[in-house]
Amino acid sequence: MLKKIKCAAAIAAALLAAGCSSDNVVQELSVSTDGSTEGISADTASAESETDTDSDSETSDETEAVTIQADINPLTGESGYNTEAAGKRPVAIMVNNLKAALPQYGIEQADIIYELPVEGGITRLMAVYADYTAVPDVCSVRSCRYYYPLLCLGMDAIYCHWGSDQTIALETLNRTGIDHLDGESESGLFYRDAERAATYASEHTGYLKGSELADKIAEKGFRTDIADEYAGTIFSFAADGEIITPDEMTASSVTLNFSAEYYSTFTYDAATNQYMKYHSGSAHVDGKTGNQLGFENVFVLQTNVYSYDGYRLGIDLDGGSGYYVTGGGAQTITWSKPSETSPITFYASDGTEITVNVGESYIGILGTDDTISIS
């Protein structure tokens, strides 16, 4: 399998040193490819589904000319990206999504937001940022569920959380050796928001101070260059300025029913080409900016979600069915994550990888028995 390396900080630096403009750094290469704990409460436990830890990698002696554009955000496909962050690892942060913790802050700036169920019918978010040097303060940060590190491994992301259950989540962190930062054990970086403490329960006040993140990563000695197999854009993006509208079905409104009390609805705004998010019937806003969350891409993925021990959830992340919603339309898709370290890949009904609109993405994963409404 040819590795398409589209973002490389070293190359960007070399081009800049040669006098190229940092606004649009492009070079064609010939690439050869060869052979952590928060105080445990009733909602901090989880479970693990069985997934293979290793995947076979195909090798090829072929070479391919690859366009490297360092000013492209690898998670959104948008231009104007910080070229010094090209070829660097993303950061993913666990975010509390309880109604009692709303509004969160720092999440509007996320490039990708994942939402998955946890026990008790609630959900938890994972906000992903391509540039770890420009992460805002993020609140409220909560504990690990085992399937979130597995999603991070598929992006080569550094994982940030505040605690974990002491069973399968802790085992997953230790077994995989994922680079992670835990607010329960780290000095600095994680704090309590004194202003929120006046009106919120303590568990809803924990925040990550974005300005300290880069220094903490350096202090821990984490690798910051992204591994070759994850380099480039996370999706196959459409050309900038092009808007893809699937014609399989109209999608002006989409609702993911995680439970009777927790559901996410997206309504299409044609003027901005974004799906505006609602949290269980109310506009989902960022507490600092006051803006409602909006996404160019909404992925609705279904898989086996089950009770692991009568309380903890297991979620099969190896693949399933779903929908890609964008530009006012939707199409049925399948998705695959064949190993713990594999990225999620989305396929059209004919088996080809889909092309995704430039912009921010929401990825919701829910059970095959959960209801999805698209109209």
Wavefront OBJ file of the C-alpha trace (Angstrom):
o trace
v 0.000 0.000 0.000
v 1.458 3.342 -0.980
v 1.858 5.816 1.833
v 0.711 9.269 0.790
v 2.649 11.756 2.884
v 0.964 15.094 2.308
v 2.076 17.070 5.364
v 5.688 17.196 6.548
v 7.051 19.870 8.822
v 10.635 19.283 7.808
v 9.808 19.756 4.156
v 7.785 22.861 4.920
v 10.712 24.308 6.850
v 13.101 23.550 4.022
v 10.840 25.205 1.496
v 10.432 28.274 3.679
v 14.179 28.507 4.122
v 14.507 28.442 0.364
v 12.302 31.522 0.125
v 8.932 29.948 -0.588
v 5.834 31.653 0.756
v 4.417 30.073 3.905
v 0.934 30.810 2.573
v 1.007 27.933 0.116
v 3.943 25.562 0.492
v 3.742 22.851 -2.160
v 6.267 20.333 -3.385
v 5.983 17.100 -5.315
v 7.959 14.133 -4.026
v 8.558 10.585 -5.122
v 7.731 8.460 -2.096
v 8.876 4.845 -1.865
v 7.176 2.465 0.539
v 8.671 -0.807 1.815
v 8.186 -3.836 3.286
v -3.927 7.224 33.495
v -7.276 8.407 37.474
v -10.165 10.740 38.248
v -12.150 10.210 41.441
v -14.397 7.327 40.451
v -18.110 8.092 40.379
v -21.010 6.005 39.159
v -20.416 7.032 35.564
v -16.686 6.338 35.213
v -16.656 2.653 34.297
v -16.457 1.033 30.881
v -15.691 -2.191 29.040
v -13.614 -3.515 26.217
v -14.669 -5.293 23.061
v -12.196 -7.664 21.459
v -10.168 -6.158 18.640
v -6.962 -7.252 17.033
v -3.972 -5.226 18.155
v -1.966 -5.677 15.010
v -2.794 -5.369 11.355
v -1.008 -6.682 8.340
v 0.618 -3.975 6.282
v 0.949 -4.260 2.552
v 4.239 -3.300 0.990
v 5.106 -1.978 -2.415
v 8.258 -1.009 -4.263
v 6.285 1.423 -6.379
v 6.817 5.157 -6.127
v 4.232 7.858 -6.495
v 4.411 11.626 -6.917
v 2.707 13.173 -3.907
v 1.688 16.785 -3.475
v 2.686 18.158 -0.102
v 0.799 21.262 0.950
v 1.863 22.275 4.420
v -0.776 24.976 4.903
v -3.644 22.462 4.737
v -5.242 21.416 8.014
v -4.966 17.595 7.951
v -8.238 17.127 9.868
v -10.431 19.599 7.961
v -8.746 20.062 4.578
v -8.923 23.830 5.064
v -6.149 26.118 3.856
v -4.399 28.687 6.030
v -3.068 26.105 8.472
v -0.065 26.833 10.685
v 2.818 25.463 8.588
v 4.923 24.923 11.704
v 2.312 22.399 12.842
v 2.412 20.466 9.560
v 3.375 16.854 10.070
v 2.673 16.981 13.812
v 0.418 14.760 15.903
v -3.099 15.868 16.818
v -4.398 16.044 20.374
v -7.709 14.582 21.580
v -9.445 15.707 24.777
v -12.237 13.956 26.672
v -15.154 16.321 27.275
v -18.033 15.901 29.710
v -21.396 15.984 27.902
v -23.799 15.736 30.822
v -26.609 18.285 30.700
v -25.527 19.453 34.159
v -22.094 20.314 32.750
v -23.322 22.496 29.871
v -22.139 24.627 28.311
v -18.670 23.264 27.704
v -16.026 25.618 26.369
v -13.125 25.325 23.942
v -15.011 22.817 21.811
v -16.006 25.176 19.008
v -12.354 25.275 17.910
v -12.120 21.482 17.615
v -11.527 20.130 14.105
v -13.362 16.859 14.783
v -15.762 15.957 17.570
v -16.623 12.348 18.378
v -19.707 11.446 20.395
v -20.224 7.965 21.819
v -22.514 6.555 24.501
v -21.346 5.718 27.976
v -23.256 4.022 30.753
v -26.579 5.313 32.023
v -27.851 6.543 28.644
v -25.471 9.525 28.561
v -22.786 10.395 26.031
v -19.254 11.743 26.175
v -17.418 13.840 23.595
v -13.854 13.675 22.356
v -12.631 16.929 20.812
v -9.705 16.591 18.392
v -7.346 19.442 17.464
v -4.840 19.198 14.628
v -2.440 21.825 16.006
v -1.447 20.906 19.551
v 0.268 24.284 19.975
v -2.994 26.188 19.481
v -5.489 24.308 21.658
v -7.774 26.621 23.693
v -8.728 26.084 27.317
v -11.178 23.160 27.276
v -13.821 22.429 29.944
v -15.052 20.240 31.380
v -12.560 17.436 31.007
v -13.643 14.006 32.206
v -12.508 10.423 32.444
v -11.442 7.807 29.925
v -13.594 5.113 28.377
v -11.575 2.328 26.755
v -12.832 2.931 23.218
v -11.650 6.544 23.055
v -7.921 5.660 23.240
v -8.557 3.169 20.434
v -9.969 5.976 18.296
v -6.898 8.050 19.167
v -4.553 5.256 18.122
v -6.180 5.350 14.683
v -5.183 9.005 14.345
v -1.800 8.825 16.138
v -3.244 11.374 18.567
v -2.031 12.281 22.047
v -4.908 11.580 24.433
v -5.920 13.901 27.300
v -8.396 12.924 30.029
v -9.082 13.352 33.721
v -9.034 9.879 35.262
v -10.329 6.509 34.123
v -12.200 3.558 35.466
v -9.823 1.164 37.175
v -10.761 -1.851 35.080
v -10.758 -2.019 31.305
v -10.055 1.643 30.575
v -6.915 1.614 32.709
v -5.905 -1.715 31.195
v -6.295 -0.306 27.684
v -4.173 2.742 28.469
v -1.437 0.564 29.942
v -1.586 -2.227 27.373
v -1.499 -0.018 24.300
v 1.130 2.337 25.709
v -0.686 5.298 24.173
v 0.818 8.704 24.932
v -1.686 10.257 27.285
v -2.024 13.011 29.872
v -4.196 12.338 32.921
v -5.500 15.207 35.032
v -5.617 12.900 38.035
v -1.854 12.441 38.072
v -0.322 15.386 36.202
v 0.977 18.487 37.928
v -0.150 21.546 35.999
v -2.103 21.585 32.722
v -5.337 20.472 34.432
v -7.120 22.837 36.796
v -10.490 23.630 38.386
v -12.390 26.589 36.979
v -12.991 28.806 40.002
v -15.800 30.722 38.298
v -17.693 27.552 37.405
v -17.121 26.172 40.911
v -19.624 28.706 42.242
v -22.516 27.118 40.343
v -21.351 23.680 39.120
v -20.556 20.433 40.899
v -16.804 19.920 41.206
v -16.669 17.144 38.599
v -17.947 19.617 35.992
v -15.252 22.231 36.623
v -12.070 20.523 35.445
v -10.374 22.182 32.500
v -7.246 21.771 30.405
v -5.183 24.944 30.047
v -4.328 24.996 26.353
v -1.379 27.371 26.646
v 0.465 24.821 28.805
v -0.135 21.818 26.561
v 2.906 22.113 24.281
v 5.259 22.477 27.248
v 3.696 19.487 28.991
v 4.084 17.344 25.864
v 7.759 18.366 25.675
v 8.229 17.669 29.397
v 6.822 14.155 28.965
v 9.072 13.535 25.957
v 6.203 12.492 23.718
v 6.914 12.127 20.016
v 5.412 15.112 18.200
v 6.046 14.139 14.559
v 3.181 12.105 13.203
v 4.028 8.557 12.122
v 4.344 8.064 8.372
v 1.296 5.822 8.118
v -0.929 8.576 9.514
v 0.604 11.500 7.625
v -1.532 13.461 5.210
v -5.186 14.400 5.471
v -7.440 12.184 7.558
v -10.044 12.001 4.769
v -9.962 12.257 0.997
v -11.187 15.836 0.776
v -12.966 17.512 -2.118
v -11.260 20.429 -3.823
v -11.380 23.608 -1.763
v -14.474 25.556 -2.802
v -16.258 22.475 -4.141
v -19.355 21.338 -2.241
v -20.441 17.731 -2.467
v -24.153 17.032 -2.011
v -25.084 13.344 -1.864
v -28.226 12.679 -3.895
v -29.362 9.455 -2.246
v -31.608 11.325 0.180
v -32.399 14.837 1.339
v -30.970 15.701 4.739
v -32.127 19.016 6.147
v -32.372 17.504 9.617
v -30.615 14.553 11.264
v -31.151 13.145 14.761
v -29.072 10.526 16.560
v -31.024 9.031 19.464
v -28.402 7.747 21.881
v -31.131 7.347 24.509
v -34.497 8.845 25.397
v -32.776 11.662 27.314
v -29.644 12.183 25.236
v -29.868 12.838 21.521
v -28.048 15.019 19.005
v -29.883 16.853 16.235
v -28.333 18.690 13.288
v -30.187 21.150 11.073
v -28.768 22.265 7.757
v -27.976 25.934 7.155
v -27.570 26.333 3.398
v -26.079 29.811 3.784
v -23.069 28.485 5.671
v -23.179 24.887 4.396
v -23.079 23.744 8.015
v -25.159 21.455 10.161
v -25.962 23.294 13.381
v -25.906 21.042 16.439
v -28.557 20.701 19.131
v -28.001 18.848 22.400
v -31.172 17.011 23.414
v -33.421 19.719 21.993
v -31.404 22.831 22.871
v -28.778 24.647 20.812
v -25.353 23.198 21.616
v -23.153 26.230 22.226
v -19.600 26.958 23.327
v -19.652 28.634 26.726
v -16.812 31.041 25.935
v -17.749 32.149 22.421
v -21.527 31.769 22.758
v -21.617 30.290 19.249
v -23.622 27.235 18.304
v -21.539 24.295 17.105
v -21.640 23.765 13.346
v -20.154 21.069 11.114
v -19.715 20.699 7.373
v -19.645 16.911 7.752
v -21.814 14.680 9.930
v -20.968 10.975 10.108
v -23.581 8.727 11.693
v -22.047 5.324 12.413
v -23.774 2.270 13.820
v -22.223 -0.790 15.406
v -22.760 -3.300 18.177
v -23.126 -1.536 21.526
v -23.721 -3.892 24.420
v -23.679 -4.224 28.186
v -20.381 -5.686 29.252
v -21.196 -6.566 32.851
v -24.677 -5.220 33.412
v -23.395 -1.661 33.713
v -20.317 -0.952 31.623
v -20.639 -0.605 27.858
v -18.705 -2.373 25.160
v -18.559 -0.878 21.662
v -17.334 -2.801 18.622
v -15.104 -0.462 16.644
v -14.167 -2.802 13.807
v -16.831 -1.420 11.490
v -20.462 -1.236 10.552
v -22.985 0.762 8.560
v -24.044 4.386 8.643
v -24.639 7.634 6.810
v -22.537 10.484 5.530
v -24.501 13.742 5.790
v -23.253 16.890 4.069
v -24.361 19.725 1.806
v -28.050 19.099 2.466
v -27.954 15.459 1.386
v -27.037 12.058 2.770
v -25.778 8.720 1.543
v -25.541 5.288 3.091
v -22.005 4.184 3.846
v -20.062 1.423 5.489
v -17.091 1.997 7.739
v -14.127 -0.041 8.808
v -11.453 0.004 11.522
v -9.808 -3.400 11.170
v -7.358 -3.048 14.071
v -6.813 -0.932 17.153
v -4.231 1.179 15.344
v -6.171 1.511 12.085
v -7.938 4.761 11.198
v -11.654 4.704 10.457
v -12.280 4.577 6.711
v -15.637 5.341 5.073
v -16.909 3.598 1.934
v -19.710 4.245 -0.532
v -22.145 1.505 -1.532
v -19.873 0.525 -4.439
v -16.970 -0.115 -2.064
v -14.918 2.955 -2.969
v -13.658 5.365 -0.322
v -15.873 8.423 -0.148
v -14.777 12.009 -0.792
v -15.504 14.397 2.063
v -16.280 18.114 2.009
v -13.677 20.471 3.408
v -14.551 21.561 6.947
v -15.127 20.380 10.482
v -16.590 16.959 11.171
v -18.845 15.375 13.763
v -18.612 11.598 14.136
v -21.352 9.963 16.179
v -21.191 6.252 16.960
v -24.296 4.544 18.343
v -25.880 1.124 18.528
v -27.530 -0.739 15.691
v -30.785 -0.722 17.681
v -30.692 3.027 18.266
v -32.973 5.218 16.151
v -31.678 7.605 13.490
v -33.926 10.143 11.815
v -32.990 11.821 8.515
v -35.411 14.141 6.754
l 1 2 3 4 5 6 7 8 9 10 11 12 13 14 15 16 17 18 19 20 21 22 23 24 25 26 27 28 29 30 31 32 33 34 35
l 37 38 39 40 41 42 43 44 45 46 47 48 49 50 51 52 53 54 55 56 57 58 59 60 61 62 63 64 65 66 67 68 69 70 71 72 73 74 75 76 77 78 79 80 81 82 83 84 85 86 87 88 89 90 91 92 93 94 95 96 97 98 99 100 101 102 103 104 105 106 107 108 109 110 111 112 113 114 115 116 117 118 119 120 121 122 123 124 125 126 127 128 129 130 131 132 133 134 135 136 137 138 139 140 141 142 143 144 145 146 147 148 149 150 151 152 153 154 155 156 157 158 159 160 161 162 163 164 165 166 167 168 169 170 171 172 173 174 175 176 177 178 179 180 181 182 183 184 185 186 187 188 189 190 191 192 193 194 195 196 197 198 199 200 201 202 203 204 205 206 207 208 209 210 211 212 213 214 215 216 217 218 219 220 221 222 223 224 225 226 227 228 229 230 231 232 233 234 235 236 237 238 239 240 241 242 243 244 245 246 247 248 249 250 251 252 253 254 255 256 257 258 259 260 261 262 263 264 265 266 267 268 269 270 271 272 273 274 275 276 277 278 279 280 281 282 283 284 285 286 287 288 289 290 291 292 293 294 295 296 297 298 299 300 301 302 303 304 305 306 307 308 309 310 311 312 313 314 315 316 317 318 319 320 321 322 323 324 325 326 327 328 329 330 331 332 333 334 335 336 337 338 339 340 341 342 343 344 345 346 347 348 349 350 351 352 353 354 355 356 357 358 359 360 361 362 363 364 365 366 367 368 369 370 371 372 373 374 375
